[in-house]
Amino acid sequence: MPAKKKEILTVEQGRPFMFIALSTTLNLNKLLWAASNHCGLRLVRNAELEQLIGVSSFTDRTSKPGLIVSLFPNRSSNGLVVGQLPNVDYIVEINGNAAEAEVKILSACLRGFQGIQAAITINPSKIKISEPFCPE
């Protein structure tokens, strides 16, 4: 009987990214204002990301060098954007080499704003998401 060929599949890791799951009573406009005024983000509408996920999306590519920060609602007319997080109102996605460190800082900043009940750091690999939503 011939020996079985074993092949090891290697997956190339792209840019590191992390999520912050937000549970809040704030609407999108108030959340954008809070992120801008309290956390120093400059979130602008991202039409390309809106096309991909089907919800209003905002991205900051300038205030934090080497990082891309995106904010979008988890609910759309088609259902949940991230189905594994049904009780989450908004997702903050942070792409870049310093994503883990920045997540802690941004999560603490958002948690300190009135109206945000929870800002929980989520490792995307734990919910089986291998690619960031926001294109580079």
Chimera marker file (.cmm) of the C-alpha trace (Angstrom):
<marker_set name="trace">
<marker id="1" x="0.000" y="0.000" z="0.000" r="1" g="1" b="0" radius="0.5"/>
<marker id="2" x="1.517" y="3.363" z="-1.003" r="1" g="1" b="0" radius="0.5"/>
<marker id="3" x="2.272" y="5.860" z="1.732" r="1" g="1" b="0" radius="0.5"/>
<marker id="4" x="-0.175" y="8.710" z="2.070" r="1" g="1" b="0" radius="0.5"/>
<marker id="5" x="1.093" y="12.102" z="1.124" r="1" g="1" b="0" radius="0.5"/>
<marker id="6" x="0.759" y="14.618" z="3.879" r="1" g="1" b="0" radius="0.5"/>
<marker id="7" x="0.520" y="18.248" z="2.973" r="1" g="1" b="0" radius="0.5"/>
<marker id="8" x="0.799" y="21.013" z="5.489" r="1" g="1" b="0" radius="0.5"/>
<marker id="9" x="-1.308" y="24.000" z="4.705" r="1" g="1" b="0" radius="0.5"/>
<marker id="10" x="0.286" y="27.287" z="5.675" r="1" g="1" b="0" radius="0.5"/>
<marker id="11" x="-1.861" y="30.340" z="5.888" r="1" g="1" b="0" radius="0.5"/>
<marker id="12" x="-0.176" y="33.657" z="5.294" r="1" g="1" b="0" radius="0.5"/>
<marker id="13" x="-1.045" y="36.078" z="8.022" r="1" g="1" b="0" radius="0.5"/>
<marker id="14" x="-2.025" y="39.513" z="6.794" r="1" g="1" b="0" radius="0.5"/>
<marker id="15" x="-2.080" y="42.657" z="8.861" r="1" g="1" b="0" radius="0.5"/>
<marker id="16" x="-2.903" y="42.029" z="12.512" r="1" g="1" b="0" radius="0.5"/>
<marker id="17" x="-6.295" y="43.319" z="13.611" r="1" g="1" b="0" radius="0.5"/>
<marker id="18" x="-8.533" y="43.296" z="16.667" r="1" g="1" b="0" radius="0.5"/>
<marker id="19" x="-12.139" y="44.176" z="17.485" r="1" g="1" b="0" radius="0.5"/>
<marker id="20" x="-13.764" y="46.146" z="20.265" r="1" g="1" b="0" radius="0.5"/>
<marker id="21" x="-17.387" y="45.108" z="20.731" r="1" g="1" b="0" radius="0.5"/>
<marker id="22" x="-19.563" y="47.967" z="22.001" r="1" g="1" b="0" radius="0.5"/>
<marker id="23" x="-22.853" y="47.727" z="23.823" r="1" g="1" b="0" radius="0.5"/>
<marker id="24" x="-24.394" y="51.165" z="24.095" r="1" g="1" b="0" radius="0.5"/>
<marker id="25" x="-27.562" y="53.215" z="24.305" r="1" g="1" b="0" radius="0.5"/>
<marker id="26" x="-26.000" y="55.890" z="22.062" r="1" g="1" b="0" radius="0.5"/>
<marker id="27" x="-27.031" y="56.334" z="18.452" r="1" g="1" b="0" radius="0.5"/>
<marker id="28" x="-24.367" y="56.337" z="15.737" r="1" g="1" b="0" radius="0.5"/>
<marker id="29" x="-23.989" y="60.134" z="15.621" r="1" g="1" b="0" radius="0.5"/>
<marker id="30" x="-23.427" y="60.429" z="19.377" r="1" g="1" b="0" radius="0.5"/>
<marker id="31" x="-20.985" y="57.523" z="19.304" r="1" g="1" b="0" radius="0.5"/>
<marker id="32" x="-19.003" y="59.165" z="16.488" r="1" g="1" b="0" radius="0.5"/>
<marker id="33" x="-18.956" y="62.422" z="18.469" r="1" g="1" b="0" radius="0.5"/>
<marker id="34" x="-17.695" y="60.606" z="21.579" r="1" g="1" b="0" radius="0.5"/>
<marker id="35" x="-14.958" y="58.811" z="19.618" r="1" g="1" b="0" radius="0.5"/>
<marker id="36" x="-13.893" y="62.100" z="18.073" r="1" g="1" b="0" radius="0.5"/>
<marker id="37" x="-13.963" y="64.353" z="21.129" r="1" g="1" b="0" radius="0.5"/>
<marker id="38" x="-12.863" y="61.943" z="23.850" r="1" g="1" b="0" radius="0.5"/>
<marker id="39" x="-10.628" y="59.472" z="22.040" r="1" g="1" b="0" radius="0.5"/>
<marker id="40" x="-9.053" y="61.682" z="19.372" r="1" g="1" b="0" radius="0.5"/>
<marker id="41" x="-10.307" y="59.729" z="16.359" r="1" g="1" b="0" radius="0.5"/>
<marker id="42" x="-11.087" y="61.416" z="13.038" r="1" g="1" b="0" radius="0.5"/>
<marker id="43" x="-13.688" y="59.047" z="11.653" r="1" g="1" b="0" radius="0.5"/>
<marker id="44" x="-14.917" y="59.791" z="8.129" r="1" g="1" b="0" radius="0.5"/>
<marker id="45" x="-17.465" y="57.934" z="6.046" r="1" g="1" b="0" radius="0.5"/>
<marker id="46" x="-15.980" y="54.918" z="4.232" r="1" g="1" b="0" radius="0.5"/>
<marker id="47" x="-18.042" y="54.150" z="1.117" r="1" g="1" b="0" radius="0.5"/>
<marker id="48" x="-15.850" y="51.190" z="0.152" r="1" g="1" b="0" radius="0.5"/>
<marker id="49" x="-16.449" y="49.453" z="3.493" r="1" g="1" b="0" radius="0.5"/>
<marker id="50" x="-20.161" y="50.300" z="3.316" r="1" g="1" b="0" radius="0.5"/>
<marker id="51" x="-20.330" y="48.459" z="-0.029" r="1" g="1" b="0" radius="0.5"/>
<marker id="52" x="-18.670" y="45.393" z="1.499" r="1" g="1" b="0" radius="0.5"/>
<marker id="53" x="-20.697" y="45.021" z="4.679" r="1" g="1" b="0" radius="0.5"/>
<marker id="54" x="-23.903" y="46.918" z="3.894" r="1" g="1" b="0" radius="0.5"/>
<marker id="55" x="-23.993" y="49.307" z="6.885" r="1" g="1" b="0" radius="0.5"/>
<marker id="56" x="-22.866" y="52.880" z="7.554" r="1" g="1" b="0" radius="0.5"/>
<marker id="57" x="-19.130" y="52.725" z="8.158" r="1" g="1" b="0" radius="0.5"/>
<marker id="58" x="-16.571" y="55.228" z="9.336" r="1" g="1" b="0" radius="0.5"/>
<marker id="59" x="-12.788" y="54.947" z="9.201" r="1" g="1" b="0" radius="0.5"/>
<marker id="60" x="-9.826" y="56.880" z="10.594" r="1" g="1" b="0" radius="0.5"/>
<marker id="61" x="-6.571" y="56.425" z="8.670" r="1" g="1" b="0" radius="0.5"/>
<marker id="62" x="-4.763" y="59.569" z="9.871" r="1" g="1" b="0" radius="0.5"/>
<marker id="63" x="-4.822" y="60.158" z="13.627" r="1" g="1" b="0" radius="0.5"/>
<marker id="64" x="-2.904" y="57.026" z="14.628" r="1" g="1" b="0" radius="0.5"/>
<marker id="65" x="0.142" y="56.371" z="12.379" r="1" g="1" b="0" radius="0.5"/>
<marker id="66" x="0.261" y="52.832" z="11.009" r="1" g="1" b="0" radius="0.5"/>
<marker id="67" x="-3.241" y="52.002" z="12.201" r="1" g="1" b="0" radius="0.5"/>
<marker id="68" x="-6.641" y="51.950" z="10.560" r="1" g="1" b="0" radius="0.5"/>
<marker id="69" x="-9.598" y="52.317" z="12.947" r="1" g="1" b="0" radius="0.5"/>
<marker id="70" x="-13.107" y="51.592" z="11.660" r="1" g="1" b="0" radius="0.5"/>
<marker id="71" x="-16.476" y="51.841" z="13.387" r="1" g="1" b="0" radius="0.5"/>
<marker id="72" x="-19.686" y="50.271" z="12.115" r="1" g="1" b="0" radius="0.5"/>
<marker id="73" x="-23.029" y="49.021" z="13.485" r="1" g="1" b="0" radius="0.5"/>
<marker id="74" x="-23.343" y="45.279" z="13.982" r="1" g="1" b="0" radius="0.5"/>
<marker id="75" x="-26.948" y="45.273" z="12.757" r="1" g="1" b="0" radius="0.5"/>
<marker id="76" x="-28.073" y="45.816" z="9.186" r="1" g="1" b="0" radius="0.5"/>
<marker id="77" x="-31.287" y="45.250" z="7.266" r="1" g="1" b="0" radius="0.5"/>
<marker id="78" x="-29.840" y="41.857" z="6.259" r="1" g="1" b="0" radius="0.5"/>
<marker id="79" x="-29.123" y="40.767" z="9.843" r="1" g="1" b="0" radius="0.5"/>
<marker id="80" x="-25.952" y="40.842" z="11.914" r="1" g="1" b="0" radius="0.5"/>
<marker id="81" x="-22.616" y="41.845" z="10.375" r="1" g="1" b="0" radius="0.5"/>
<marker id="82" x="-20.753" y="39.642" z="12.872" r="1" g="1" b="0" radius="0.5"/>
<marker id="83" x="-23.194" y="36.835" z="13.562" r="1" g="1" b="0" radius="0.5"/>
<marker id="84" x="-21.113" y="35.444" z="16.415" r="1" g="1" b="0" radius="0.5"/>
<marker id="85" x="-21.742" y="38.646" z="18.425" r="1" g="1" b="0" radius="0.5"/>
<marker id="86" x="-25.554" y="38.986" z="18.590" r="1" g="1" b="0" radius="0.5"/>
<marker id="87" x="-25.669" y="41.257" z="21.668" r="1" g="1" b="0" radius="0.5"/>
<marker id="88" x="-23.196" y="43.806" z="20.304" r="1" g="1" b="0" radius="0.5"/>
<marker id="89" x="-24.430" y="47.150" z="18.949" r="1" g="1" b="0" radius="0.5"/>
<marker id="90" x="-21.242" y="48.435" z="17.263" r="1" g="1" b="0" radius="0.5"/>
<marker id="91" x="-17.880" y="47.026" z="16.205" r="1" g="1" b="0" radius="0.5"/>
<marker id="92" x="-14.613" y="48.960" z="16.291" r="1" g="1" b="0" radius="0.5"/>
<marker id="93" x="-11.984" y="47.308" z="14.108" r="1" g="1" b="0" radius="0.5"/>
<marker id="94" x="-8.322" y="48.234" z="14.565" r="1" g="1" b="0" radius="0.5"/>
<marker id="95" x="-5.838" y="47.133" z="11.876" r="1" g="1" b="0" radius="0.5"/>
<marker id="96" x="-2.095" y="47.501" z="12.119" r="1" g="1" b="0" radius="0.5"/>
<marker id="97" x="1.060" y="46.369" z="13.835" r="1" g="1" b="0" radius="0.5"/>
<marker id="98" x="0.267" y="48.034" z="17.163" r="1" g="1" b="0" radius="0.5"/>
<marker id="99" x="-3.364" y="46.885" z="17.150" r="1" g="1" b="0" radius="0.5"/>
<marker id="100" x="-3.247" y="45.047" z="20.504" r="1" g="1" b="0" radius="0.5"/>
<marker id="101" x="-1.751" y="47.965" z="22.419" r="1" g="1" b="0" radius="0.5"/>
<marker id="102" x="-4.095" y="50.457" z="20.776" r="1" g="1" b="0" radius="0.5"/>
<marker id="103" x="-7.133" y="48.302" z="21.533" r="1" g="1" b="0" radius="0.5"/>
<marker id="104" x="-6.467" y="48.557" z="25.272" r="1" g="1" b="0" radius="0.5"/>
<marker id="105" x="-6.121" y="52.347" z="25.114" r="1" g="1" b="0" radius="0.5"/>
<marker id="106" x="-9.161" y="52.888" z="22.901" r="1" g="1" b="0" radius="0.5"/>
<marker id="107" x="-11.285" y="50.412" z="24.830" r="1" g="1" b="0" radius="0.5"/>
<marker id="108" x="-10.563" y="52.222" z="28.105" r="1" g="1" b="0" radius="0.5"/>
<marker id="109" x="-11.311" y="55.579" z="26.485" r="1" g="1" b="0" radius="0.5"/>
<marker id="110" x="-14.671" y="54.401" z="25.097" r="1" g="1" b="0" radius="0.5"/>
<marker id="111" x="-15.604" y="52.672" z="28.348" r="1" g="1" b="0" radius="0.5"/>
<marker id="112" x="-15.235" y="55.985" z="30.161" r="1" g="1" b="0" radius="0.5"/>
<marker id="113" x="-17.923" y="57.681" z="28.076" r="1" g="1" b="0" radius="0.5"/>
<marker id="114" x="-21.438" y="57.852" z="29.518" r="1" g="1" b="0" radius="0.5"/>
<marker id="115" x="-23.903" y="55.736" z="27.536" r="1" g="1" b="0" radius="0.5"/>
<marker id="116" x="-21.457" y="52.938" z="26.707" r="1" g="1" b="0" radius="0.5"/>
<marker id="117" x="-22.251" y="49.940" z="28.885" r="1" g="1" b="0" radius="0.5"/>
<marker id="118" x="-19.460" y="47.700" z="27.607" r="1" g="1" b="0" radius="0.5"/>
<marker id="119" x="-16.369" y="47.932" z="25.422" r="1" g="1" b="0" radius="0.5"/>
<marker id="120" x="-14.982" y="44.409" z="25.182" r="1" g="1" b="0" radius="0.5"/>
<marker id="121" x="-11.816" y="43.422" z="23.345" r="1" g="1" b="0" radius="0.5"/>
<marker id="122" x="-12.409" y="40.533" z="20.947" r="1" g="1" b="0" radius="0.5"/>
<marker id="123" x="-9.690" y="38.516" z="19.258" r="1" g="1" b="0" radius="0.5"/>
<marker id="124" x="-11.097" y="37.825" z="15.745" r="1" g="1" b="0" radius="0.5"/>
<marker id="125" x="-9.548" y="34.353" z="15.589" r="1" g="1" b="0" radius="0.5"/>
<marker id="126" x="-11.693" y="33.326" z="18.576" r="1" g="1" b="0" radius="0.5"/>
<marker id="127" x="-14.837" y="34.012" z="16.535" r="1" g="1" b="0" radius="0.5"/>
<marker id="128" x="-13.325" y="32.524" z="13.356" r="1" g="1" b="0" radius="0.5"/>
<marker id="129" x="-12.771" y="35.741" z="11.409" r="1" g="1" b="0" radius="0.5"/>
<marker id="130" x="-9.467" y="35.657" z="9.551" r="1" g="1" b="0" radius="0.5"/>
<marker id="131" x="-9.583" y="38.868" z="7.491" r="1" g="1" b="0" radius="0.5"/>
<marker id="132" x="-10.417" y="42.407" z="8.576" r="1" g="1" b="0" radius="0.5"/>
<marker id="133" x="-13.574" y="43.982" z="7.189" r="1" g="1" b="0" radius="0.5"/>
<marker id="134" x="-11.898" y="47.283" z="6.295" r="1" g="1" b="0" radius="0.5"/>
<marker id="135" x="-9.771" y="47.096" z="3.156" r="1" g="1" b="0" radius="0.5"/>
<marker id="136" x="-6.363" y="48.743" z="3.333" r="1" g="1" b="0" radius="0.5"/>
<link id1="1" id2="2" r="1" g="1" b="0" radius="0.2"/>
<link id1="2" id2="3" r="1" g="1" b="0" radius="0.2"/>
<link id1="3" id2="4" r="1" g="1" b="0" radius="0.2"/>
<link id1="4" id2="5" r="1" g="1" b="0" radius="0.2"/>
<link id1="5" id2="6" r="1" g="1" b="0" radius="0.2"/>
<link id1="6" id2="7" r="1" g="1" b="0" radius="0.2"/>
<link id1="7" id2="8" r="1" g="1" b="0" radius="0.2"/>
<link id1="8" id2="9" r="1" g="1" b="0" radius="0.2"/>
<link id1="9" id2="10" r="1" g="1" b="0" radius="0.2"/>
<link id1="10" id2="11" r="1" g="1" b="0" radius="0.2"/>
<link id1="11" id2="12" r="1" g="1" b="0" radius="0.2"/>
<link id1="12" id2="13" r="1" g="1" b="0" radius="0.2"/>
<link id1="13" id2="14" r="1" g="1" b="0" radius="0.2"/>
<link id1="14" id2="15" r="1" g="1" b="0" radius="0.2"/>
<link id1="15" id2="16" r="1" g="1" b="0" radius="0.2"/>
<link id1="16" id2="17" r="1" g="1" b="0" radius="0.2"/>
<link id1="17" id2="18" r="1" g="1" b="0" radius="0.2"/>
<link id1="18" id2="19" r="1" g="1" b="0" radius="0.2"/>
<link id1="19" id2="20" r="1" g="1" b="0" radius="0.2"/>
<link id1="20" id2="21" r="1" g="1" b="0" radius="0.2"/>
<link id1="21" id2="22" r="1" g="1" b="0" radius="0.2"/>
<link id1="22" id2="23" r="1" g="1" b="0" radius="0.2"/>
<link id1="23" id2="24" r="1" g="1" b="0" radius="0.2"/>
<link id1="24" id2="25" r="1" g="1" b="0" radius="0.2"/>
<link id1="25" id2="26" r="1" g="1" b="0" radius="0.2"/>
<link id1="26" id2="27" r="1" g="1" b="0" radius="0.2"/>
<link id1="27" id2="28" r="1" g="1" b="0" radius="0.2"/>
<link id1="28" id2="29" r="1" g="1" b="0" radius="0.2"/>
<link id1="29" id2="30" r="1" g="1" b="0" radius="0.2"/>
<link id1="30" id2="31" r="1" g="1" b="0" radius="0.2"/>
<link id1="31" id2="32" r="1" g="1" b="0" radius="0.2"/>
<link id1="32" id2="33" r="1" g="1" b="0" radius="0.2"/>
<link id1="33" id2="34" r="1" g="1" b="0" radius="0.2"/>
<link id1="34" id2="35" r="1" g="1" b="0" radius="0.2"/>
<link id1="35" id2="36" r="1" g="1" b="0" radius="0.2"/>
<link id1="36" id2="37" r="1" g="1" b="0" radius="0.2"/>
<link id1="37" id2="38" r="1" g="1" b="0" radius="0.2"/>
<link id1="38" id2="39" r="1" g="1" b="0" radius="0.2"/>
<link id1="39" id2="40" r="1" g="1" b="0" radius="0.2"/>
<link id1="40" id2="41" r="1" g="1" b="0" radius="0.2"/>
<link id1="41" id2="42" r="1" g="1" b="0" radius="0.2"/>
<link id1="42" id2="43" r="1" g="1" b="0" radius="0.2"/>
<link id1="43" id2="44" r="1" g="1" b="0" radius="0.2"/>
<link id1="44" id2="45" r="1" g="1" b="0" radius="0.2"/>
<link id1="45" id2="46" r="1" g="1" b="0" radius="0.2"/>
<link id1="46" id2="47" r="1" g="1" b="0" radius="0.2"/>
<link id1="47" id2="48" r="1" g="1" b="0" radius="0.2"/>
<link id1="48" id2="49" r="1" g="1" b="0" radius="0.2"/>
<link id1="49" id2="50" r="1" g="1" b="0" radius="0.2"/>
<link id1="50" id2="51" r="1" g="1" b="0" radius="0.2"/>
<link id1="51" id2="52" r="1" g="1" b="0" radius="0.2"/>
<link id1="52" id2="53" r="1" g="1" b="0" radius="0.2"/>
<link id1="53" id2="54" r="1" g="1" b="0" radius="0.2"/>
<link id1="54" id2="55" r="1" g="1" b="0" radius="0.2"/>
<link id1="55" id2="56" r="1" g="1" b="0" radius="0.2"/>
<link id1="56" id2="57" r="1" g="1" b="0" radius="0.2"/>
<link id1="57" id2="58" r="1" g="1" b="0" radius="0.2"/>
<link id1="58" id2="59" r="1" g="1" b="0" radius="0.2"/>
<link id1="59" id2="60" r="1" g="1" b="0" radius="0.2"/>
<link id1="60" id2="61" r="1" g="1" b="0" radius="0.2"/>
<link id1="61" id2="62" r="1" g="1" b="0" radius="0.2"/>
<link id1="62" id2="63" r="1" g="1" b="0" radius="0.2"/>
<link id1="63" id2="64" r="1" g="1" b="0" radius="0.2"/>
<link id1="64" id2="65" r="1" g="1" b="0" radius="0.2"/>
<link id1="65" id2="66" r="1" g="1" b="0" radius="0.2"/>
<link id1="66" id2="67" r="1" g="1" b="0" radius="0.2"/>
<link id1="67" id2="68" r="1" g="1" b="0" radius="0.2"/>
<link id1="68" id2="69" r="1" g="1" b="0" radius="0.2"/>
<link id1="69" id2="70" r="1" g="1" b="0" radius="0.2"/>
<link id1="70" id2="71" r="1" g="1" b="0" radius="0.2"/>
<link id1="71" id2="72" r="1" g="1" b="0" radius="0.2"/>
<link id1="72" id2="73" r="1" g="1" b="0" radius="0.2"/>
<link id1="73" id2="74" r="1" g="1" b="0" radius="0.2"/>
<link id1="74" id2="75" r="1" g="1" b="0" radius="0.2"/>
<link id1="75" id2="76" r="1" g="1" b="0" radius="0.2"/>
<link id1="76" id2="77" r="1" g="1" b="0" radius="0.2"/>
<link id1="77" id2="78" r="1" g="1" b="0" radius="0.2"/>
<link id1="78" id2="79" r="1" g="1" b="0" radius="0.2"/>
<link id1="79" id2="80" r="1" g="1" b="0" radius="0.2"/>
<link id1="80" id2="81" r="1" g="1" b="0" radius="0.2"/>
<link id1="81" id2="82" r="1" g="1" b="0" radius="0.2"/>
<link id1="82" id2="83" r="1" g="1" b="0" radius="0.2"/>
<link id1="83" id2="84" r="1" g="1" b="0" radius="0.2"/>
<link id1="84" id2="85" r="1" g="1" b="0" radius="0.2"/>
<link id1="85" id2="86" r="1" g="1" b="0" radius="0.2"/>
<link id1="86" id2="87" r="1" g="1" b="0" radius="0.2"/>
<link id1="87" id2="88" r="1" g="1" b="0" radius="0.2"/>
<link id1="88" id2="89" r="1" g="1" b="0" radius="0.2"/>
<link id1="89" id2="90" r="1" g="1" b="0" radius="0.2"/>
<link id1="90" id2="91" r="1" g="1" b="0" radius="0.2"/>
<link id1="91" id2="92" r="1" g="1" b="0" radius="0.2"/>
<link id1="92" id2="93" r="1" g="1" b="0" radius="0.2"/>
<link id1="93" id2="94" r="1" g="1" b="0" radius="0.2"/>
<link id1="94" id2="95" r="1" g="1" b="0" radius="0.2"/>
<link id1="95" id2="96" r="1" g="1" b="0" radius="0.2"/>
<link id1="96" id2="97" r="1" g="1" b="0" radius="0.2"/>
<link id1="97" id2="98" r="1" g="1" b="0" radius="0.2"/>
<link id1="98" id2="99" r="1" g="1" b="0" radius="0.2"/>
<link id1="99" id2="100" r="1" g="1" b="0" radius="0.2"/>
<link id1="100" id2="101" r="1" g="1" b="0" radius="0.2"/>
<link id1="101" id2="102" r="1" g="1" b="0" radius="0.2"/>
<link id1="102" id2="103" r="1" g="1" b="0" radius="0.2"/>
<link id1="103" id2="104" r="1" g="1" b="0" radius="0.2"/>
<link id1="104" id2="105" r="1" g="1" b="0" radius="0.2"/>
<link id1="105" id2="106" r="1" g="1" b="0" radius="0.2"/>
<link id1="106" id2="107" r="1" g="1" b="0" radius="0.2"/>
<link id1="107" id2="108" r="1" g="1" b="0" radius="0.2"/>
<link id1="108" id2="109" r="1" g="1" b="0" radius="0.2"/>
<link id1="109" id2="110" r="1" g="1" b="0" radius="0.2"/>
<link id1="110" id2="111" r="1" g="1" b="0" radius="0.2"/>
<link id1="111" id2="112" r="1" g="1" b="0" radius="0.2"/>
<link id1="112" id2="113" r="1" g="1" b="0" radius="0.2"/>
<link id1="113" id2="114" r="1" g="1" b="0" radius="0.2"/>
<link id1="114" id2="115" r="1" g="1" b="0" radius="0.2"/>
<link id1="115" id2="116" r="1" g="1" b="0" radius="0.2"/>
<link id1="116" id2="117" r="1" g="1" b="0" radius="0.2"/>
<link id1="117" id2="118" r="1" g="1" b="0" radius="0.2"/>
<link id1="118" id2="119" r="1" g="1" b="0" radius="0.2"/>
<link id1="119" id2="120" r="1" g="1" b="0" radius="0.2"/>
<link id1="120" id2="121" r="1" g="1" b="0" radius="0.2"/>
<link id1="121" id2="122" r="1" g="1" b="0" radius="0.2"/>
<link id1="122" id2="123" r="1" g="1" b="0" radius="0.2"/>
<link id1="123" id2="124" r="1" g="1" b="0" radius="0.2"/>
<link id1="124" id2="125" r="1" g="1" b="0" radius="0.2"/>
<link id1="125" id2="126" r="1" g="1" b="0" radius="0.2"/>
<link id1="126" id2="127" r="1" g="1" b="0" radius="0.2"/>
<link id1="127" id2="128" r="1" g="1" b="0" radius="0.2"/>
<link id1="128" id2="129" r="1" g="1" b="0" radius="0.2"/>
<link id1="129" id2="130" r="1" g="1" b="0" radius="0.2"/>
<link id1="130" id2="131" r="1" g="1" b="0" radius="0.2"/>
<link id1="131" id2="132" r="1" g="1" b="0" radius="0.2"/>
<link id1="132" id2="133" r="1" g="1" b="0" radius="0.2"/>
<link id1="133" id2="134" r="1" g="1" b="0" radius="0.2"/>
<link id1="134" id2="135" r="1" g="1" b="0" radius="0.2"/>
<link id1="135" id2="136" r="1" g="1" b="0" radius="0.2"/>
</marker_set>
